[in-house]
């Protein structure tokens, strides 16, 4: 179920947490562990190159800042956490992620945070889990990954939540005949399917690009003249684009064919990015997009930016999935503390519990608070900056926010409100 909210960020986060704590619970793991006591080694599999490279910096910063916070609080089981970074690439060149996972496993990582692309994760997740390593994605939303393996979890909600939010947003804006321009990719088609369900459930109609129509375009496609012409011929009153970097070429073709963007064009988390350097001012003004996650507090963003500047001598321009990356690392570390072991299986056995799945859990908002509560014999519910609820039986967030963004006159995506959704489980 989706509930709309325009409350301030702090109130919104408090609201979703109270909802999340009522979600399904189970006993997982237990405080007594027999796993490895070696230093926790976290590998990152995040996009440093490829179509999603704009997501790499905020995700890398999220993990990096989390590990710094963990180590400043004494580390995990008396040892500093070690980070090994690797490039996930994207779905156009899966060999990048295959090679990176081999490299990370060769370095004996206990957990891998990533990938950003669901297609990339589906390429490597079996290799990761079969090695006994837990994989936690901060950005995967494909419903295919719900309950995929006990050693796979995520801090981003499945596309059922974003699909409801985006479909409802289009309906709320008064649109009844919508067209979908969709890349052929598990992420894009899955999200499209869920948006279509929401649109049709609300009495709307998909006039182009519906599930099963065979209108999807290939990844890295550059010529969209026929695709756009066919979509516009169906006379939609709104268009949603489900793609990555291909979105720039789609927008350019929509401009050529005189599409009126304002209030009639919708993007998703794969392409709701800053286009200020790509199009003339005002081109995308009034366009809306959705990205899972509440808008993170400014203080948190500043910390991440400072971290990234110190490490890379450049500032962050985007914060998509930064909070989810931070929370993924904190949950991994707290799970190791609860299970008293740093091996992947121990972390997997305890990650739901530290996320708040146990009844009567003590709410904590930092790694340090979590360790103190665990050492006092309490169960904990980590209340992270991303605002997700406890992990459910599929290792998906039981509740989450979807941020709604609107483009200004400079073609920059500006956070406007959040939509709260819950996930069955």
C-alpha positions as a LaTeX table, in Angstrom:
\begin{tabular}{lrrr}
\hline
Residue & $x$ (\AA) & $y$ (\AA) & $z$ (\AA) \\
\hline
Unk1 & 0.00 & 0.00 & 0.00 \\
Unk2 & 1.24 & 3.50 & $-0.79$ \\
Unk3 & 0.69 & 6.52 & 1.42 \\
Unk4 & 1.52 & 9.97 & 0.14 \\
Unk5 & 3.37 & 12.43 & 2.34 \\
Unk6 & 4.86 & 15.88 & 1.99 \\
Unk7 & 6.12 & 16.02 & 5.54 \\
Unk8 & 9.57 & 17.20 & 6.43 \\
Unk9 & 12.35 & 14.68 & 6.10 \\
Unk10 & 12.76 & 14.07 & 9.81 \\
Unk11 & 9.06 & 13.47 & 10.36 \\
Unk12 & 8.90 & 11.21 & 7.34 \\
Unk13 & 11.76 & 9.07 & 8.53 \\
Unk14 & 10.20 & 8.75 & 11.97 \\
Unk15 & 6.93 & 7.70 & 10.37 \\
Unk16 & 8.39 & 4.95 & 8.24 \\
Unk17 & 10.35 & 3.56 & 11.13 \\
Unk18 & 7.27 & 3.22 & 13.27 \\
Unk19 & 5.57 & 1.40 & 10.41 \\
Unk20 & 8.59 & $-0.77$ & 9.75 \\
Unk21 & 8.83 & $-2.03$ & 13.29 \\
Unk22 & 5.39 & $-3.56$ & 12.96 \\
Unk23 & 6.54 & $-5.66$ & 10.00 \\
Unk24 & 6.95 & $-9.43$ & 10.03 \\
Unk25 & 9.61 & $-10.81$ & 12.36 \\
Unk26 & 11.51 & $-14.00$ & 12.81 \\
Unk27 & 14.29 & $-15.43$ & 14.88 \\
Unk28 & 17.52 & $-15.41$ & 12.91 \\
Unk29 & 20.96 & $-16.48$ & 13.95 \\
Unk30 & 21.39 & $-15.74$ & 17.61 \\
Unk31 & 23.92 & $-13.96$ & 19.72 \\
Unk32 & 26.17 & $-16.98$ & 20.12 \\
Unk33 & 28.35 & $-17.40$ & 17.05 \\
Unk34 & 31.00 & $-19.90$ & 16.00 \\
Unk35 & 32.09 & $-18.07$ & 12.86 \\
Unk36 & 35.40 & $-16.55$ & 11.87 \\
Unk37 & 36.90 & $-13.95$ & 14.19 \\
Unk38 & 39.24 & $-12.59$ & 11.51 \\
Unk39 & 38.95 & $-8.89$ & 10.69 \\
Unk40 & 35.79 & $-8.14$ & 8.72 \\
Unk41 & 36.67 & $-7.52$ & 5.09 \\
Unk42 & 34.03 & $-5.81$ & 2.95 \\
Unk43 & 34.29 & $-5.74$ & $-0.82$ \\
Unk44 & 32.43 & $-3.18$ & $-2.90$ \\
Unk45 & 31.05 & $-3.99$ & $-6.36$ \\
Unk46 & 29.88 & $-0.57$ & $-7.48$ \\
Unk47 & 29.76 & 1.21 & $-10.86$ \\
Unk48 & 32.98 & 3.06 & $-11.45$ \\
Unk49 & 32.49 & 2.81 & $-15.22$ \\
Unk50 & 29.57 & 2.26 & $-17.57$ \\
Unk51 & 25.99 & 3.49 & $-17.83$ \\
Unk52 & 25.51 & 3.79 & $-14.07$ \\
Unk53 & 28.86 & 5.38 & $-13.26$ \\
Unk54 & 27.07 & 8.46 & $-11.87$ \\
Unk55 & 25.82 & 6.22 & $-9.03$ \\
Unk56 & 29.31 & 5.04 & $-8.15$ \\
Unk57 & 30.61 & 8.09 & $-6.21$ \\
Unk58 & 27.69 & 8.40 & $-3.73$ \\
Unk59 & 27.62 & 4.64 & $-3.15$ \\
Unk60 & 31.37 & 4.42 & $-2.64$ \\
Unk61 & 31.19 & 7.39 & $-0.28$ \\
Unk62 & 28.34 & 5.78 & 1.65 \\
Unk63 & 30.32 & 2.61 & 2.29 \\
Unk64 & 33.55 & 4.50 & 2.97 \\
Unk65 & 31.99 & 6.82 & 5.52 \\
Unk66 & 30.24 & 3.91 & 7.23 \\
Unk67 & 33.49 & 1.98 & 7.58 \\
Unk68 & 35.23 & 5.06 & 8.97 \\
Unk69 & 32.41 & 5.41 & 11.53 \\
Unk70 & 32.62 & 1.71 & 12.43 \\
Unk71 & 36.37 & 1.83 & 12.92 \\
Unk72 & 36.16 & 5.07 & 14.92 \\
Unk73 & 33.80 & 3.24 & 17.28 \\
Unk74 & 36.25 & 0.38 & 17.84 \\
Unk75 & 35.74 & $-1.74$ & 14.76 \\
Unk76 & 34.09 & $-5.16$ & 14.62 \\
Unk77 & 35.01 & $-7.66$ & 17.34 \\
Unk78 & 38.11 & $-5.67$ & 18.21 \\
Unk79 & 39.45 & $-5.28$ & 14.66 \\
Unk80 & 39.23 & $-2.50$ & 12.09 \\
Unk81 & 37.08 & $-3.25$ & 9.07 \\
Unk82 & 38.98 & $-3.50$ & 5.78 \\
Unk83 & 37.49 & $-2.37$ & 2.44 \\
Unk84 & 38.39 & $-3.72$ & $-1.00$ \\
Unk85 & 36.88 & $-1.76$ & $-3.91$ \\
Unk86 & 36.07 & $-3.14$ & $-7.36$ \\
Unk87 & 34.21 & $-1.96$ & $-10.44$ \\
Unk88 & 30.84 & $-3.51$ & $-11.26$ \\
Unk89 & 30.64 & $-2.02$ & $-14.73$ \\
Unk90 & 27.13 & $-2.36$ & $-16.15$ \\
Unk91 & 24.87 & $-4.73$ & $-18.04$ \\
Unk92 & 26.51 & $-3.89$ & $-21.37$ \\
Unk93 & 29.78 & $-5.55$ & $-20.35$ \\
Unk94 & 29.17 & $-8.24$ & $-17.76$ \\
Unk95 & 32.76 & $-9.44$ & $-17.97$ \\
Unk96 & 33.73 & $-6.46$ & $-15.80$ \\
Unk97 & 31.64 & $-7.69$ & $-12.87$ \\
Unk98 & 32.68 & $-11.31$ & $-13.44$ \\
Unk99 & 36.35 & $-10.34$ & $-13.19$ \\
Unk100 & 35.78 & $-8.04$ & $-10.22$ \\
Unk101 & 33.98 & $-10.72$ & $-8.21$ \\
Unk102 & 36.80 & $-13.17$ & $-8.89$ \\
Unk103 & 39.23 & $-10.53$ & $-7.66$ \\
Unk104 & 37.22 & $-9.82$ & $-4.50$ \\
Unk105 & 36.75 & $-13.49$ & $-3.65$ \\
Unk106 & 40.48 & $-13.96$ & $-4.19$ \\
Unk107 & 41.03 & $-11.35$ & $-1.49$ \\
Unk108 & 38.83 & $-13.35$ & 0.92 \\
Unk109 & 36.15 & $-10.74$ & 1.46 \\
Unk110 & 33.36 & $-11.73$ & 3.85 \\
Unk111 & 30.70 & $-9.48$ & 2.36 \\
Unk112 & 30.20 & $-7.69$ & $-0.94$ \\
Unk113 & 28.17 & $-4.49$ & $-1.10$ \\
Unk114 & 26.72 & $-4.07$ & $-4.59$ \\
Unk115 & 25.88 & $-4.14$ & $-7.33$ \\
Unk116 & 23.89 & $-1.11$ & $-8.42$ \\
Unk117 & 22.46 & $-2.87$ & $-11.48$ \\
Unk118 & 20.13 & $-5.82$ & $-10.94$ \\
Unk119 & 21.39 & $-7.31$ & $-14.20$ \\
Unk120 & 24.95 & $-7.18$ & $-12.90$ \\
Unk121 & 23.94 & $-8.80$ & $-9.62$ \\
Unk122 & 22.14 & $-11.61$ & $-11.43$ \\
Unk123 & 25.36 & $-12.19$ & $-13.35$ \\
Unk124 & 27.49 & $-12.70$ & $-10.23$ \\
Unk125 & 25.26 & $-13.49$ & $-7.25$ \\
Unk126 & 25.54 & $-17.27$ & $-7.63$ \\
Unk127 & 29.35 & $-17.07$ & $-7.61$ \\
Unk128 & 29.26 & $-14.87$ & $-4.51$ \\
Unk129 & 26.80 & $-16.91$ & $-2.47$ \\
Unk130 & 28.31 & $-20.26$ & $-3.46$ \\
Unk131 & 31.58 & $-18.97$ & $-1.99$ \\
Unk132 & 29.81 & $-18.42$ & 1.34 \\
Unk133 & 30.01 & $-14.64$ & 1.01 \\
Unk134 & 27.00 & $-12.45$ & 1.73 \\
Unk135 & 26.03 & $-9.91$ & $-0.91$ \\
Unk136 & 24.06 & $-6.83$ & 0.11 \\
Unk137 & 22.92 & $-4.51$ & $-2.64$ \\
Unk138 & 22.15 & $-0.86$ & $-1.87$ \\
Unk139 & 20.36 & $-0.30$ & $-5.18$ \\
Unk140 & 18.99 & $-3.51$ & $-6.73$ \\
Unk141 & 15.23 & $-3.28$ & $-7.16$ \\
Unk142 & 14.36 & $-6.17$ & $-9.49$ \\
Unk143 & 11.63 & $-8.38$ & $-8.03$ \\
Unk144 & 13.58 & $-11.39$ & $-9.37$ \\
Unk145 & 16.00 & $-10.90$ & $-6.46$ \\
Unk146 & 13.38 & $-11.07$ & $-3.68$ \\
Unk147 & 14.27 & $-14.12$ & $-1.60$ \\
Unk148 & 16.89 & $-15.11$ & $-4.16$ \\
Unk149 & 19.30 & $-16.66$ & $-1.65$ \\
Unk150 & 19.77 & $-16.51$ & 2.14 \\
Unk151 & 23.16 & $-14.94$ & 1.44 \\
Unk152 & 21.63 & $-12.09$ & $-0.58$ \\
Unk153 & 19.97 & $-9.05$ & 0.97 \\
Unk154 & 19.32 & $-5.45$ & $-0.02$ \\
Unk155 & 18.65 & $-2.07$ & 1.48 \\
Unk156 & 16.66 & $-0.81$ & $-1.53$ \\
Unk157 & 13.02 & $-1.88$ & $-1.92$ \\
Unk158 & 11.86 & $-4.10$ & $-4.80$ \\
Unk159 & 10.19 & $-2.50$ & $-7.80$ \\
Unk160 & 6.73 & $-3.29$ & $-6.49$ \\
Unk161 & 7.14 & $-0.24$ & $-4.24$ \\
Unk162 & 8.64 & 2.17 & $-6.78$ \\
Unk163 & 6.20 & 0.88 & $-9.39$ \\
Unk164 & 3.24 & 1.75 & $-7.18$ \\
Unk165 & 4.70 & 5.15 & $-6.42$ \\
Unk166 & 5.48 & 6.10 & $-10.01$ \\
Unk167 & 2.20 & 4.78 & $-11.38$ \\
Unk168 & 0.24 & 6.60 & $-8.70$ \\
Unk169 & 2.21 & 9.79 & $-9.37$ \\
Unk170 & 1.19 & 9.72 & $-13.04$ \\
Unk171 & $-2.46$ & 9.11 & $-12.14$ \\
Unk172 & $-2.44$ & 11.83 & $-9.49$ \\
Unk173 & $-1.19$ & 14.25 & $-12.14$ \\
Unk174 & $-4.31$ & 13.49 & $-14.16$ \\
Unk175 & $-2.88$ & 11.19 & $-16.82$ \\
Unk176 & $-4.95$ & 8.29 & $-18.14$ \\
Unk177 & $-3.23$ & 7.34 & $-21.42$ \\
Unk178 & 0.47 & 6.66 & $-20.89$ \\
Unk179 & 3.33 & 5.44 & $-23.07$ \\
Unk180 & 6.39 & 3.56 & $-21.84$ \\
Unk181 & 9.81 & 3.78 & $-23.50$ \\
Unk182 & 11.64 & 0.81 & $-22.01$ \\
Unk183 & 15.13 & $-0.62$ & $-22.33$ \\
Unk184 & 15.45 & $-4.40$ & $-22.71$ \\
Unk185 & 16.85 & $-5.17$ & $-19.27$ \\
Unk186 & 15.56 & $-7.09$ & $-16.25$ \\
Unk187 & 15.49 & $-3.93$ & $-14.15$ \\
Unk188 & 13.76 & $-1.73$ & $-16.71$ \\
Unk189 & 11.14 & $-4.23$ & $-17.82$ \\
Unk190 & 10.39 & $-5.29$ & $-14.26$ \\
Unk191 & 9.85 & $-1.72$ & $-13.14$ \\
Unk192 & 7.74 & $-1.01$ & $-16.23$ \\
Unk193 & 5.55 & $-4.03$ & $-15.42$ \\
Unk194 & 4.90 & $-2.76$ & $-11.90$ \\
Unk195 & 4.16 & 0.79 & $-13.03$ \\
Unk196 & 1.72 & $-0.63$ & $-15.57$ \\
Unk197 & $-0.08$ & $-2.57$ & $-12.84$ \\
Unk198 & $-0.48$ & 0.59 & $-10.80$ \\
Unk199 & $-1.68$ & 2.64 & $-13.77$ \\
Unk200 & $-4.22$ & 0.04 & $-14.83$ \\
Unk201 & $-5.41$ & $-0.54$ & $-11.27$ \\
Unk202 & $-6.17$ & 3.18 & $-11.12$ \\
Unk203 & $-8.20$ & 3.12 & $-14.32$ \\
Unk204 & $-5.46$ & 4.26 & $-16.69$ \\
Unk205 & $-4.36$ & 2.72 & $-19.98$ \\
Unk206 & $-0.95$ & 1.95 & $-21.45$ \\
Unk207 & $-1.23$ & 2.96 & $-25.10$ \\
Unk208 & 2.35 & 2.13 & $-26.10$ \\
Unk209 & 5.13 & 0.00 & $-24.62$ \\
Unk210 & 2.96 & $-2.29$ & $-22.47$ \\
Unk211 & 4.13 & $-5.63$ & $-21.12$ \\
Unk212 & 4.29 & $-8.16$ & $-23.94$ \\
Unk213 & 4.15 & $-5.62$ & $-26.78$ \\
Unk214 & 7.76 & $-6.28$ & $-27.79$ \\
Unk215 & 8.60 & $-2.58$ & $-28.06$ \\
Unk216 & 11.66 & $-2.60$ & $-25.79$ \\
Unk217 & 14.90 & $-1.15$ & $-27.20$ \\
Unk218 & 18.38 & $-2.56$ & $-26.74$ \\
Unk219 & 20.91 & $-1.34$ & $-24.23$ \\
Unk220 & 23.24 & 1.29 & $-25.71$ \\
Unk221 & 20.71 & 2.08 & $-28.47$ \\
Unk222 & 21.28 & 5.53 & $-29.95$ \\
Unk223 & 18.65 & 5.94 & $-32.71$ \\
Unk224 & 15.19 & 6.50 & $-31.28$ \\
Unk225 & 13.41 & 8.17 & $-34.19$ \\
Unk226 & 11.09 & 5.25 & $-34.93$ \\
Unk227 & 10.52 & 4.36 & $-31.26$ \\
Unk228 & 9.51 & 7.90 & $-30.36$ \\
Unk229 & 7.40 & 8.31 & $-33.51$ \\
Unk230 & 5.49 & 5.12 & $-32.73$ \\
Unk231 & 4.95 & 6.17 & $-29.12$ \\
Unk232 & 3.68 & 9.62 & $-30.05$ \\
Unk233 & 1.42 & 8.14 & $-32.72$ \\
Unk234 & $-0.48$ & 6.42 & $-29.90$ \\
Unk235 & $-1.34$ & 9.92 & $-28.60$ \\
Unk236 & $-0.33$ & 9.46 & $-24.94$ \\
Unk237 & $-0.93$ & 12.22 & $-22.40$ \\
Unk238 & 2.22 & 11.16 & $-20.51$ \\
Unk239 & 5.45 & 9.27 & $-21.19$ \\
Unk240 & 7.65 & 7.34 & $-18.76$ \\
Unk241 & 11.22 & 6.39 & $-19.67$ \\
Unk242 & 12.82 & 3.27 & $-18.17$ \\
Unk243 & 16.48 & 3.29 & $-19.15$ \\
Unk244 & 19.98 & 4.33 & $-18.14$ \\
Unk245 & 22.32 & 6.51 & $-20.23$ \\
Unk246 & 20.08 & 5.85 & $-23.27$ \\
Unk247 & 17.71 & 8.37 & $-21.72$ \\
Unk248 & 19.74 & 11.28 & $-23.09$ \\
Unk249 & 19.21 & 10.10 & $-26.66$ \\
Unk250 & 15.53 & 9.44 & $-25.97$ \\
Unk251 & 15.06 & 12.97 & $-24.63$ \\
Unk252 & 16.92 & 14.43 & $-27.61$ \\
Unk253 & 14.57 & 12.62 & $-30.00$ \\
Unk254 & 11.50 & 13.70 & $-28.03$ \\
Unk255 & 12.74 & 17.28 & $-28.42$ \\
Unk256 & 13.16 & 16.76 & $-32.17$ \\
Unk257 & 9.60 & 15.45 & $-32.42$ \\
Unk258 & 8.18 & 18.38 & $-30.41$ \\
Unk259 & 7.09 & 16.53 & $-27.27$ \\
Unk260 & 5.91 & 18.87 & $-24.50$ \\
Unk261 & 7.90 & 17.69 & $-21.46$ \\
Unk262 & 6.50 & 19.75 & $-18.60$ \\
Unk263 & 4.18 & 17.80 & $-16.35$ \\
Unk264 & 3.94 & 14.97 & $-18.88$ \\
Unk265 & 7.29 & 13.15 & $-18.64$ \\
Unk266 & 8.46 & 10.76 & $-15.93$ \\
Unk267 & 11.79 & 9.16 & $-15.10$ \\
Unk268 & 12.87 & 6.45 & $-12.64$ \\
Unk269 & 15.86 & 5.75 & $-10.43$ \\
Unk270 & 17.94 & 4.56 & $-13.38$ \\
Unk271 & 17.80 & 7.97 & $-15.05$ \\
Unk272 & 16.65 & 10.61 & $-12.56$ \\
Unk273 & 19.99 & 12.39 & $-12.73$ \\
Unk274 & 21.40 & 15.88 & $-13.19$ \\
Unk275 & 21.07 & 16.88 & $-16.86$ \\
Unk276 & 22.16 & 20.49 & $-16.45$ \\
Unk277 & 25.16 & 19.92 & $-18.71$ \\
Unk278 & 23.23 & 17.99 & $-21.37$ \\
Unk279 & 20.28 & 20.12 & $-22.48$ \\
Unk280 & 19.32 & 23.77 & $-22.89$ \\
Unk281 & 17.99 & 25.44 & $-19.73$ \\
Unk282 & 14.31 & 24.79 & $-19.21$ \\
Unk283 & 14.18 & 21.65 & $-21.37$ \\
Unk284 & 13.21 & 19.34 & $-18.53$ \\
Unk285 & 11.50 & 21.85 & $-16.26$ \\
Unk286 & 8.45 & 20.15 & $-14.72$ \\
Unk287 & 9.62 & 16.60 & $-15.52$ \\
Unk288 & 9.31 & 14.27 & $-12.52$ \\
Unk289 & 11.25 & 11.21 & $-11.40$ \\
Unk290 & 11.39 & 8.73 & $-8.55$ \\
Unk291 & 14.34 & 7.32 & $-6.59$ \\
Unk292 & 13.95 & 4.84 & $-3.71$ \\
Unk293 & 14.95 & 6.34 & $-0.37$ \\
Unk294 & 14.11 & 9.37 & 1.70 \\
Unk295 & 16.06 & 12.54 & 1.08 \\
Unk296 & 19.02 & 12.18 & 3.43 \\
Unk297 & 19.71 & 14.90 & 6.03 \\
Unk298 & 22.00 & 17.69 & 4.87 \\
Unk299 & 24.48 & 16.92 & 7.65 \\
Unk300 & 24.82 & 13.36 & 6.33 \\
Unk301 & 25.30 & 14.57 & 2.76 \\
Unk302 & 27.98 & 16.99 & 3.90 \\
Unk303 & 29.86 & 14.22 & 5.72 \\
Unk304 & 29.79 & 12.08 & 2.58 \\
Unk305 & 30.90 & 14.95 & 0.39 \\
Unk306 & 33.78 & 15.74 & 2.75 \\
Unk307 & 34.81 & 12.07 & 2.71 \\
Unk308 & 34.71 & 11.91 & $-1.07$ \\
Unk309 & 36.67 & 15.14 & $-1.48$ \\
Unk310 & 39.34 & 13.85 & 0.90 \\
Unk311 & 39.61 & 10.56 & $-0.99$ \\
Unk312 & 39.16 & 11.71 & $-4.60$ \\
Unk313 & 39.73 & 15.47 & $-4.61$ \\
Unk314 & 36.31 & 16.15 & $-6.15$ \\
Unk315 & 32.84 & 16.79 & $-4.82$ \\
Unk316 & 29.77 & 14.63 & $-5.07$ \\
Unk317 & 27.16 & 15.78 & $-7.56$ \\
Unk318 & 24.58 & 13.11 & $-6.72$ \\
Unk319 & 23.49 & 11.28 & $-3.55$ \\
Unk320 & 21.29 & 8.54 & $-5.01$ \\
Unk321 & 21.64 & 5.33 & $-2.96$ \\
Unk322 & 24.33 & 6.85 & $-0.73$ \\
Unk323 & 22.21 & 6.31 & 2.39 \\
Unk324 & 21.37 & 2.75 & 1.36 \\
Unk325 & 25.09 & 2.04 & 0.85 \\
Unk326 & 25.92 & 3.44 & 4.27 \\
Unk327 & 23.19 & 1.37 & 5.92 \\
Unk328 & 24.28 & $-1.78$ & 4.10 \\
Unk329 & 27.77 & $-1.53$ & 5.60 \\
Unk330 & 26.43 & $-0.77$ & 9.09 \\
Unk331 & 24.01 & $-3.71$ & 8.97 \\
Unk332 & 26.78 & $-6.07$ & 7.85 \\
Unk333 & 29.01 & $-4.94$ & 10.72 \\
Unk334 & 26.25 & $-5.15$ & 13.35 \\
Unk335 & 25.29 & $-8.62$ & 12.12 \\
Unk336 & 28.88 & $-9.76$ & 12.60 \\
Unk337 & 28.89 & $-8.34$ & 16.13 \\
Unk338 & 25.59 & $-10.03$ & 17.02 \\
Unk339 & 26.73 & $-13.37$ & 15.62 \\
Unk340 & 30.24 & $-13.01$ & 17.01 \\
Unk341 & 31.74 & $-13.95$ & 13.67 \\
Unk342 & 32.83 & $-12.19$ & 10.50 \\
Unk343 & 32.18 & $-14.98$ & 8.00 \\
Unk344 & 29.45 & $-14.54$ & 5.42 \\
Unk345 & 27.11 & $-17.16$ & 6.84 \\
Unk346 & 27.18 & $-15.67$ & 10.34 \\
Unk347 & 26.45 & $-12.24$ & 8.92 \\
Unk348 & 23.57 & $-13.63$ & 6.86 \\
Unk349 & 22.16 & $-15.43$ & 9.89 \\
Unk350 & 22.03 & $-12.20$ & 11.88 \\
Unk351 & 21.39 & $-9.36$ & 9.43 \\
Unk352 & 17.59 & $-9.51$ & 9.71 \\
Unk353 & 17.76 & $-9.44$ & 13.48 \\
Unk354 & 19.91 & $-6.31$ & 13.69 \\
Unk355 & 17.63 & $-4.62$ & 11.14 \\
Unk356 & 14.80 & $-4.89$ & 13.65 \\
Unk357 & 12.99 & $-8.14$ & 12.91 \\
Unk358 & 13.03 & $-9.29$ & 16.54 \\
Unk359 & 10.23 & $-8.31$ & 18.91 \\
Unk360 & 11.09 & $-5.86$ & 21.67 \\
Unk361 & 14.23 & $-4.65$ & 19.92 \\
Unk362 & 15.98 & $-1.52$ & 21.12 \\
Unk363 & 16.13 & 1.23 & 18.51 \\
Unk364 & 19.64 & 2.39 & 17.65 \\
Unk365 & 20.76 & 4.87 & 15.02 \\
Unk366 & 24.54 & 4.34 & 14.95 \\
Unk367 & 26.94 & 1.42 & 14.91 \\
Unk368 & 28.29 & 2.46 & 18.30 \\
Unk369 & 24.81 & 2.47 & 19.86 \\
Unk370 & 24.10 & $-0.91$ & 18.30 \\
Unk371 & 27.22 & $-2.51$ & 19.72 \\
Unk372 & 26.49 & $-1.13$ & 23.20 \\
Unk373 & 22.95 & $-2.51$ & 23.12 \\
Unk374 & 24.08 & $-5.91$ & 21.85 \\
Unk375 & 26.75 & $-6.12$ & 24.53 \\
Unk376 & 24.04 & $-5.35$ & 27.10 \\
Unk377 & 22.12 & $-8.39$ & 25.86 \\
Unk378 & 19.45 & $-6.47$ & 23.93 \\
Unk379 & 18.07 & $-7.16$ & 20.48 \\
Unk380 & 18.42 & $-4.11$ & 18.26 \\
Unk381 & 16.56 & $-2.34$ & 15.47 \\
Unk382 & 19.03 & $-0.27$ & 13.46 \\
Unk383 & 17.28 & 2.90 & 12.30 \\
Unk384 & 19.36 & 3.87 & 9.31 \\
Unk385 & 19.58 & 7.07 & 7.31 \\
Unk386 & 17.75 & 5.49 & 4.35 \\
Unk387 & 14.56 & 5.09 & 6.41 \\
Unk388 & 13.88 & 1.45 & 5.52 \\
Unk389 & 11.97 & $-0.90$ & 7.80 \\
Unk390 & 13.32 & $-4.25$ & 9.07 \\
Unk391 & 14.33 & $-6.83$ & 6.47 \\
Unk392 & 11.54 & $-9.32$ & 5.81 \\
Unk393 & 11.78 & $-13.03$ & 5.08 \\
Unk394 & 12.93 & $-12.28$ & 1.53 \\
Unk395 & 15.72 & $-10.07$ & 2.89 \\
Unk396 & 13.94 & $-7.07$ & 1.35 \\
Unk397 & 13.14 & $-3.91$ & 3.34 \\
Unk398 & 9.67 & $-4.37$ & 4.80 \\
Unk399 & 8.94 & $-0.69$ & 4.22 \\
Unk400 & 10.68 & 2.11 & 2.42 \\
Unk401 & 10.37 & 5.61 & 1.07 \\
Unk402 & 10.33 & 6.56 & $-2.60$ \\
Unk403 & 11.63 & 10.07 & $-3.18$ \\
Unk404 & 9.81 & 12.21 & $-5.75$ \\
Unk405 & 11.94 & 14.70 & $-7.67$ \\
Unk406 & 11.02 & 17.51 & $-10.05$ \\
Unk407 & 13.34 & 19.19 & $-12.55$ \\
Unk408 & 13.99 & 22.90 & $-12.29$ \\
Unk409 & 14.90 & 25.40 & $-15.00$ \\
Unk410 & 18.53 & 24.25 & $-14.91$ \\
Unk411 & 17.55 & 20.62 & $-15.65$ \\
Unk412 & 18.53 & 19.55 & $-12.13$ \\
Unk413 & 16.45 & 17.03 & $-10.20$ \\
Unk414 & 15.16 & 18.60 & $-6.97$ \\
Unk415 & 13.68 & 16.54 & $-4.13$ \\
Unk416 & 10.04 & 17.54 & $-3.52$ \\
Unk417 & 8.39 & 14.90 & $-1.33$ \\
Unk418 & 8.36 & 11.25 & $-0.35$ \\
Unk419 & 5.90 & 8.43 & $-0.93$ \\
Unk420 & 5.92 & 5.66 & 1.65 \\
Unk421 & 5.34 & 2.05 & 0.69 \\
Unk422 & 5.36 & $-1.31$ & 2.42 \\
Unk423 & 6.48 & $-4.69$ & 1.11 \\
Unk424 & 4.75 & $-7.98$ & 1.85 \\
Unk425 & 6.82 & $-10.47$ & 3.77 \\
\hline
\end{tabular}
